[in-house]
């Protein structure tokens, strides 16, 4: 038997997914990475890091759009979302691998940017929910 998840004030009622905070965090982190990479003689690593983070944000934005489109249908199905996710993740992976290969060693920053972008997105989602759970009596 399962129990319903508790309602979290503010976290579930936001309704609109915003990418402003993740973008600002990614931009700040990219500036730090760029500064460190320039100090070590890899000028373009920070730029590729930012590009990788932007790919992660774009992937998430496209996922939100696709889910909103499918759930707006009268009879939503999972298959279009699954196929769309596979295509998006495949395209992002190919883009990142091609950049990493042709612009090595600095192009590897795109892989690190993808990873950092995913962590930023997850934390942007989880932290408000945890705050809401903590405030419940």
PyMOL commands that place a pseudoatom at each C-alpha (Angstrom):
pseudoatom trace, name=CA, resn=UNK, resi=1, chain=A, elem=C, hetatm=0, pos=[0.000, 0.000, 0.000]
pseudoatom trace, name=CA, resn=UNK, resi=2, chain=A, elem=C, hetatm=0, pos=[1.287, 3.429, -0.873]
pseudoatom trace, name=CA, resn=UNK, resi=3, chain=A, elem=C, hetatm=0, pos=[0.579, 6.719, 0.781]
pseudoatom trace, name=CA, resn=UNK, resi=4, chain=A, elem=C, hetatm=0, pos=[0.269, 9.983, -1.112]
pseudoatom trace, name=CA, resn=UNK, resi=5, chain=A, elem=C, hetatm=0, pos=[3.162, 12.358, -0.940]
pseudoatom trace, name=CA, resn=UNK, resi=6, chain=A, elem=C, hetatm=0, pos=[2.635, 15.300, 1.408]
pseudoatom trace, name=CA, resn=UNK, resi=7, chain=A, elem=C, hetatm=0, pos=[1.742, 18.610, -0.143]
pseudoatom trace, name=CA, resn=UNK, resi=8, chain=A, elem=C, hetatm=0, pos=[4.670, 20.981, -0.041]
pseudoatom trace, name=CA, resn=UNK, resi=9, chain=A, elem=C, hetatm=0, pos=[3.706, 24.647, 0.103]
pseudoatom trace, name=CA, resn=UNK, resi=10, chain=A, elem=C, hetatm=0, pos=[5.284, 26.624, -2.677]
pseudoatom trace, name=CA, resn=UNK, resi=11, chain=A, elem=C, hetatm=0, pos=[7.257, 23.832, -4.309]
pseudoatom trace, name=CA, resn=UNK, resi=12, chain=A, elem=C, hetatm=0, pos=[4.432, 22.011, -6.035]
pseudoatom trace, name=CA, resn=UNK, resi=13, chain=A, elem=C, hetatm=0, pos=[2.215, 25.029, -6.499]
pseudoatom trace, name=CA, resn=UNK, resi=14, chain=A, elem=C, hetatm=0, pos=[4.742, 27.008, -8.508]
pseudoatom trace, name=CA, resn=UNK, resi=15, chain=A, elem=C, hetatm=0, pos=[3.422, 25.468, -11.693]
pseudoatom trace, name=CA, resn=UNK, resi=16, chain=A, elem=C, hetatm=0, pos=[5.899, 27.225, -13.946]
pseudoatom trace, name=CA, resn=UNK, resi=17, chain=A, elem=C, hetatm=0, pos=[9.415, 25.891, -14.291]
pseudoatom trace, name=CA, resn=UNK, resi=18, chain=A, elem=C, hetatm=0, pos=[11.871, 28.761, -14.519]
pseudoatom trace, name=CA, resn=UNK, resi=19, chain=A, elem=C, hetatm=0, pos=[15.416, 28.468, -15.728]
pseudoatom trace, name=CA, resn=UNK, resi=20, chain=A, elem=C, hetatm=0, pos=[16.596, 31.869, -14.522]
pseudoatom trace, name=CA, resn=UNK, resi=21, chain=A, elem=C, hetatm=0, pos=[18.300, 30.671, -11.329]
pseudoatom trace, name=CA, resn=UNK, resi=22, chain=A, elem=C, hetatm=0, pos=[20.064, 27.717, -12.980]
pseudoatom trace, name=CA, resn=UNK, resi=23, chain=A, elem=C, hetatm=0, pos=[21.283, 29.986, -15.778]
pseudoatom trace, name=CA, resn=UNK, resi=24, chain=A, elem=C, hetatm=0, pos=[22.664, 32.572, -13.350]
pseudoatom trace, name=CA, resn=UNK, resi=25, chain=A, elem=C, hetatm=0, pos=[24.373, 29.859, -11.282]
pseudoatom trace, name=CA, resn=UNK, resi=26, chain=A, elem=C, hetatm=0, pos=[25.791, 28.271, -14.435]
pseudoatom trace, name=CA, resn=UNK, resi=27, chain=A, elem=C, hetatm=0, pos=[27.086, 31.622, -15.684]
pseudoatom trace, name=CA, resn=UNK, resi=28, chain=A, elem=C, hetatm=0, pos=[28.789, 32.343, -12.353]
pseudoatom trace, name=CA, resn=UNK, resi=29, chain=A, elem=C, hetatm=0, pos=[30.312, 28.884, -12.178]
pseudoatom trace, name=CA, resn=UNK, resi=30, chain=A, elem=C, hetatm=0, pos=[31.486, 29.222, -15.788]
pseudoatom trace, name=CA, resn=UNK, resi=31, chain=A, elem=C, hetatm=0, pos=[33.262, 32.475, -14.966]
pseudoatom trace, name=CA, resn=UNK, resi=32, chain=A, elem=C, hetatm=0, pos=[35.082, 30.732, -12.117]
pseudoatom trace, name=CA, resn=UNK, resi=33, chain=A, elem=C, hetatm=0, pos=[35.985, 27.760, -14.329]
pseudoatom trace, name=CA, resn=UNK, resi=34, chain=A, elem=C, hetatm=0, pos=[37.150, 30.122, -17.086]
pseudoatom trace, name=CA, resn=UNK, resi=35, chain=A, elem=C, hetatm=0, pos=[39.379, 31.996, -14.655]
pseudoatom trace, name=CA, resn=UNK, resi=36, chain=A, elem=C, hetatm=0, pos=[40.947, 28.811, -13.332]
pseudoatom trace, name=CA, resn=UNK, resi=37, chain=A, elem=C, hetatm=0, pos=[41.354, 27.332, -16.813]
pseudoatom trace, name=CA, resn=UNK, resi=38, chain=A, elem=C, hetatm=0, pos=[43.041, 30.487, -18.136]
pseudoatom trace, name=CA, resn=UNK, resi=39, chain=A, elem=C, hetatm=0, pos=[45.425, 30.364, -15.182]
pseudoatom trace, name=CA, resn=UNK, resi=40, chain=A, elem=C, hetatm=0, pos=[46.392, 26.833, -16.249]
pseudoatom trace, name=CA, resn=UNK, resi=41, chain=A, elem=C, hetatm=0, pos=[46.750, 27.765, -19.926]
pseudoatom trace, name=CA, resn=UNK, resi=42, chain=A, elem=C, hetatm=0, pos=[43.503, 26.288, -21.298]
pseudoatom trace, name=CA, resn=UNK, resi=43, chain=A, elem=C, hetatm=0, pos=[41.709, 29.385, -22.503]
pseudoatom trace, name=CA, resn=UNK, resi=44, chain=A, elem=C, hetatm=0, pos=[38.684, 27.780, -24.154]
pseudoatom trace, name=CA, resn=UNK, resi=45, chain=A, elem=C, hetatm=0, pos=[37.876, 25.211, -21.465]
pseudoatom trace, name=CA, resn=UNK, resi=46, chain=A, elem=C, hetatm=0, pos=[35.656, 27.692, -19.614]
pseudoatom trace, name=CA, resn=UNK, resi=47, chain=A, elem=C, hetatm=0, pos=[33.792, 28.584, -22.798]
pseudoatom trace, name=CA, resn=UNK, resi=48, chain=A, elem=C, hetatm=0, pos=[33.137, 24.919, -23.586]
pseudoatom trace, name=CA, resn=UNK, resi=49, chain=A, elem=C, hetatm=0, pos=[32.091, 24.399, -19.971]
pseudoatom trace, name=CA, resn=UNK, resi=50, chain=A, elem=C, hetatm=0, pos=[29.442, 27.092, -20.411]
pseudoatom trace, name=CA, resn=UNK, resi=51, chain=A, elem=C, hetatm=0, pos=[28.321, 25.560, -23.723]
pseudoatom trace, name=CA, resn=UNK, resi=52, chain=A, elem=C, hetatm=0, pos=[27.910, 22.173, -22.009]
pseudoatom trace, name=CA, resn=UNK, resi=53, chain=A, elem=C, hetatm=0, pos=[25.858, 23.751, -19.252]
pseudoatom trace, name=CA, resn=UNK, resi=54, chain=A, elem=C, hetatm=0, pos=[23.692, 25.489, -21.836]
pseudoatom trace, name=CA, resn=UNK, resi=55, chain=A, elem=C, hetatm=0, pos=[23.131, 22.132, -23.536]
pseudoatom trace, name=CA, resn=UNK, resi=56, chain=A, elem=C, hetatm=0, pos=[21.929, 20.710, -20.216]
pseudoatom trace, name=CA, resn=UNK, resi=57, chain=A, elem=C, hetatm=0, pos=[19.561, 23.655, -19.691]
pseudoatom trace, name=CA, resn=UNK, resi=58, chain=A, elem=C, hetatm=0, pos=[18.289, 23.410, -23.265]
pseudoatom trace, name=CA, resn=UNK, resi=59, chain=A, elem=C, hetatm=0, pos=[17.669, 19.686, -22.811]
pseudoatom trace, name=CA, resn=UNK, resi=60, chain=A, elem=C, hetatm=0, pos=[15.663, 20.340, -19.646]
pseudoatom trace, name=CA, resn=UNK, resi=61, chain=A, elem=C, hetatm=0, pos=[13.673, 23.145, -21.286]
pseudoatom trace, name=CA, resn=UNK, resi=62, chain=A, elem=C, hetatm=0, pos=[12.800, 20.951, -24.256]
pseudoatom trace, name=CA, resn=UNK, resi=63, chain=A, elem=C, hetatm=0, pos=[11.737, 18.177, -21.862]
pseudoatom trace, name=CA, resn=UNK, resi=64, chain=A, elem=C, hetatm=0, pos=[9.407, 20.557, -20.032]
pseudoatom trace, name=CA, resn=UNK, resi=65, chain=A, elem=C, hetatm=0, pos=[7.897, 21.710, -23.323]
pseudoatom trace, name=CA, resn=UNK, resi=66, chain=A, elem=C, hetatm=0, pos=[7.349, 18.142, -24.533]
pseudoatom trace, name=CA, resn=UNK, resi=67, chain=A, elem=C, hetatm=0, pos=[5.765, 17.019, -21.248]
pseudoatom trace, name=CA, resn=UNK, resi=68, chain=A, elem=C, hetatm=0, pos=[3.482, 20.067, -21.264]
pseudoatom trace, name=CA, resn=UNK, resi=69, chain=A, elem=C, hetatm=0, pos=[2.457, 19.297, -24.844]
pseudoatom trace, name=CA, resn=UNK, resi=70, chain=A, elem=C, hetatm=0, pos=[1.730, 15.639, -24.134]
pseudoatom trace, name=CA, resn=UNK, resi=71, chain=A, elem=C, hetatm=0, pos=[-0.148, 16.273, -20.885]
pseudoatom trace, name=CA, resn=UNK, resi=72, chain=A, elem=C, hetatm=0, pos=[-2.351, 18.843, -22.637]
pseudoatom trace, name=CA, resn=UNK, resi=73, chain=A, elem=C, hetatm=0, pos=[-3.760, 16.075, -24.860]
pseudoatom trace, name=CA, resn=UNK, resi=74, chain=A, elem=C, hetatm=0, pos=[-7.063, 14.398, -24.050]
pseudoatom trace, name=CA, resn=UNK, resi=75, chain=A, elem=C, hetatm=0, pos=[-5.405, 10.998, -23.667]
pseudoatom trace, name=CA, resn=UNK, resi=76, chain=A, elem=C, hetatm=0, pos=[-1.737, 11.546, -22.807]
pseudoatom trace, name=CA, resn=UNK, resi=77, chain=A, elem=C, hetatm=0, pos=[0.622, 8.697, -23.655]
pseudoatom trace, name=CA, resn=UNK, resi=78, chain=A, elem=C, hetatm=0, pos=[4.099, 7.917, -22.378]
pseudoatom trace, name=CA, resn=UNK, resi=79, chain=A, elem=C, hetatm=0, pos=[5.561, 6.714, -25.677]
pseudoatom trace, name=CA, resn=UNK, resi=80, chain=A, elem=C, hetatm=0, pos=[5.996, 10.150, -27.323]
pseudoatom trace, name=CA, resn=UNK, resi=81, chain=A, elem=C, hetatm=0, pos=[7.777, 11.460, -24.237]
pseudoatom trace, name=CA, resn=UNK, resi=82, chain=A, elem=C, hetatm=0, pos=[10.070, 8.433, -24.106]
pseudoatom trace, name=CA, resn=UNK, resi=83, chain=A, elem=C, hetatm=0, pos=[10.962, 8.648, -27.794]
pseudoatom trace, name=CA, resn=UNK, resi=84, chain=A, elem=C, hetatm=0, pos=[11.515, 12.392, -27.552]
pseudoatom trace, name=CA, resn=UNK, resi=85, chain=A, elem=C, hetatm=0, pos=[13.753, 11.903, -24.508]
pseudoatom trace, name=CA, resn=UNK, resi=86, chain=A, elem=C, hetatm=0, pos=[15.865, 9.297, -26.294]
pseudoatom trace, name=CA, resn=UNK, resi=87, chain=A, elem=C, hetatm=0, pos=[16.282, 11.531, -29.338]
pseudoatom trace, name=CA, resn=UNK, resi=88, chain=A, elem=C, hetatm=0, pos=[17.152, 14.601, -27.237]
pseudoatom trace, name=CA, resn=UNK, resi=89, chain=A, elem=C, hetatm=0, pos=[19.643, 12.757, -25.041]
pseudoatom trace, name=CA, resn=UNK, resi=90, chain=A, elem=C, hetatm=0, pos=[21.209, 11.123, -28.087]
pseudoatom trace, name=CA, resn=UNK, resi=91, chain=A, elem=C, hetatm=0, pos=[21.572, 14.459, -29.869]
pseudoatom trace, name=CA, resn=UNK, resi=92, chain=A, elem=C, hetatm=0, pos=[23.036, 16.194, -26.818]
pseudoatom trace, name=CA, resn=UNK, resi=93, chain=A, elem=C, hetatm=0, pos=[25.458, 13.309, -26.269]
pseudoatom trace, name=CA, resn=UNK, resi=94, chain=A, elem=C, hetatm=0, pos=[26.617, 13.313, -29.897]
pseudoatom trace, name=CA, resn=UNK, resi=95, chain=A, elem=C, hetatm=0, pos=[27.093, 17.097, -29.862]
pseudoatom trace, name=CA, resn=UNK, resi=96, chain=A, elem=C, hetatm=0, pos=[29.098, 16.912, -26.631]
pseudoatom trace, name=CA, resn=UNK, resi=97, chain=A, elem=C, hetatm=0, pos=[31.275, 14.015, -27.808]
pseudoatom trace, name=CA, resn=UNK, resi=98, chain=A, elem=C, hetatm=0, pos=[31.987, 15.678, -31.160]
pseudoatom trace, name=CA, resn=UNK, resi=99, chain=A, elem=C, hetatm=0, pos=[32.988, 18.920, -29.440]
pseudoatom trace, name=CA, resn=UNK, resi=100, chain=A, elem=C, hetatm=0, pos=[35.112, 17.055, -26.890]
pseudoatom trace, name=CA, resn=UNK, resi=101, chain=A, elem=C, hetatm=0, pos=[36.879, 15.110, -29.650]
pseudoatom trace, name=CA, resn=UNK, resi=102, chain=A, elem=C, hetatm=0, pos=[37.550, 17.876, -32.159]
pseudoatom trace, name=CA, resn=UNK, resi=103, chain=A, elem=C, hetatm=0, pos=[38.489, 20.577, -29.653]
pseudoatom trace, name=CA, resn=UNK, resi=104, chain=A, elem=C, hetatm=0, pos=[40.501, 18.429, -27.265]
pseudoatom trace, name=CA, resn=UNK, resi=105, chain=A, elem=C, hetatm=0, pos=[41.782, 18.966, -24.621]
pseudoatom trace, name=CA, resn=UNK, resi=106, chain=A, elem=C, hetatm=0, pos=[39.715, 22.115, -23.975]
pseudoatom trace, name=CA, resn=UNK, resi=107, chain=A, elem=C, hetatm=0, pos=[36.615, 20.590, -25.562]
pseudoatom trace, name=CA, resn=UNK, resi=108, chain=A, elem=C, hetatm=0, pos=[36.368, 18.217, -22.618]
pseudoatom trace, name=CA, resn=UNK, resi=109, chain=A, elem=C, hetatm=0, pos=[34.912, 21.199, -20.768]
pseudoatom trace, name=CA, resn=UNK, resi=110, chain=A, elem=C, hetatm=0, pos=[31.618, 20.515, -22.562]
pseudoatom trace, name=CA, resn=UNK, resi=111, chain=A, elem=C, hetatm=0, pos=[31.316, 17.178, -20.733]
pseudoatom trace, name=CA, resn=UNK, resi=112, chain=A, elem=C, hetatm=0, pos=[32.059, 18.831, -17.401]
pseudoatom trace, name=CA, resn=UNK, resi=113, chain=A, elem=C, hetatm=0, pos=[29.553, 21.572, -18.231]
pseudoatom trace, name=CA, resn=UNK, resi=114, chain=A, elem=C, hetatm=0, pos=[26.861, 18.993, -18.991]
pseudoatom trace, name=CA, resn=UNK, resi=115, chain=A, elem=C, hetatm=0, pos=[27.486, 17.312, -15.652]
pseudoatom trace, name=CA, resn=UNK, resi=116, chain=A, elem=C, hetatm=0, pos=[27.505, 20.607, -13.755]
pseudoatom trace, name=CA, resn=UNK, resi=117, chain=A, elem=C, hetatm=0, pos=[24.337, 21.731, -15.539]
pseudoatom trace, name=CA, resn=UNK, resi=118, chain=A, elem=C, hetatm=0, pos=[22.540, 18.552, -14.500]
pseudoatom trace, name=CA, resn=UNK, resi=119, chain=A, elem=C, hetatm=0, pos=[23.647, 18.956, -10.879]
pseudoatom trace, name=CA, resn=UNK, resi=120, chain=A, elem=C, hetatm=0, pos=[22.485, 22.585, -10.884]
pseudoatom trace, name=CA, resn=UNK, resi=121, chain=A, elem=C, hetatm=0, pos=[19.098, 21.601, -12.320]
pseudoatom trace, name=CA, resn=UNK, resi=122, chain=A, elem=C, hetatm=0, pos=[18.610, 18.821, -9.770]
pseudoatom trace, name=CA, resn=UNK, resi=123, chain=A, elem=C, hetatm=0, pos=[19.558, 21.067, -6.856]
pseudoatom trace, name=CA, resn=UNK, resi=124, chain=A, elem=C, hetatm=0, pos=[17.278, 23.801, -8.200]
pseudoatom trace, name=CA, resn=UNK, resi=125, chain=A, elem=C, hetatm=0, pos=[14.415, 21.312, -8.033]
pseudoatom trace, name=CA, resn=UNK, resi=126, chain=A, elem=C, hetatm=0, pos=[15.248, 19.511, -4.787]
pseudoatom trace, name=CA, resn=UNK, resi=127, chain=A, elem=C, hetatm=0, pos=[16.176, 22.404, -2.488]
pseudoatom trace, name=CA, resn=UNK, resi=128, chain=A, elem=C, hetatm=0, pos=[12.745, 24.148, -2.581]
pseudoatom trace, name=CA, resn=UNK, resi=129, chain=A, elem=C, hetatm=0, pos=[11.015, 20.815, -1.933]
pseudoatom trace, name=CA, resn=UNK, resi=130, chain=A, elem=C, hetatm=0, pos=[13.278, 20.085, 1.036]
pseudoatom trace, name=CA, resn=UNK, resi=131, chain=A, elem=C, hetatm=0, pos=[12.671, 23.571, 2.425]
pseudoatom trace, name=CA, resn=UNK, resi=132, chain=A, elem=C, hetatm=0, pos=[8.938, 23.033, 2.101]
pseudoatom trace, name=CA, resn=UNK, resi=133, chain=A, elem=C, hetatm=0, pos=[9.122, 19.672, 3.850]
pseudoatom trace, name=CA, resn=UNK, resi=134, chain=A, elem=C, hetatm=0, pos=[11.191, 21.157, 6.647]
pseudoatom trace, name=CA, resn=UNK, resi=135, chain=A, elem=C, hetatm=0, pos=[8.599, 23.903, 7.260]
pseudoatom trace, name=CA, resn=UNK, resi=136, chain=A, elem=C, hetatm=0, pos=[5.727, 21.426, 7.652]
pseudoatom trace, name=CA, resn=UNK, resi=137, chain=A, elem=C, hetatm=0, pos=[4.597, 20.730, 11.228]
for i in range(1, 137): cmd.bond("trace and resi %d" % i, "trace and resi %d" % (i + 1))
show_as sticks, trace
zoom trace
